[in-house]
């Protein structure tokens, strides 16, 4: 599994609101220390977002997916319908 620091940060914000700061911090620490999860950073996402009319974070996810050879994404975000990825909603 791969994710980005931006998307991980979004998860942390939600967890802080729902479950508290300590739970969120432990979750983020556990993800960062998990050898099966790779965390990527911003690369080219602002330019791509502008070109395709999608959010910068969605562009970041798409570019990381393509670079890593990932073809499917778990999302309810309609921006990904513009891109050549399989949307998984199960």
FENVENZI-V883346 format. One record per residue. PSI is psi in whole degrees, 0 to 359 (* if undefined). Layout:
[[PSI] [PSI]]
//
This chain:
[[143] [155] [181] [162] [327] [314] [325] [322] [321] [318] [317] [317] [317] [315] [322] [318] [321] [315] [353] [163] [316] [318] [315] [315] [317] [318] [312] [317] [314] [319] [313] [331] [352] [122] [346] [0] [129] [133] [121] [169] [177] [128] [122] [2] [325] [316] [313] [318] [317] [318] [322] [353] [40] [169] [156] [319] [323] [320] [318] [313] [315] [313] [320] [318] [311] [318] [327] [358] [25] [130] [347] [152] [138] [111] [156] [6] [121] [343] [328] [345] [339] [345] [165] [66] [155] [125] [125] [122] [28] [*]]
//
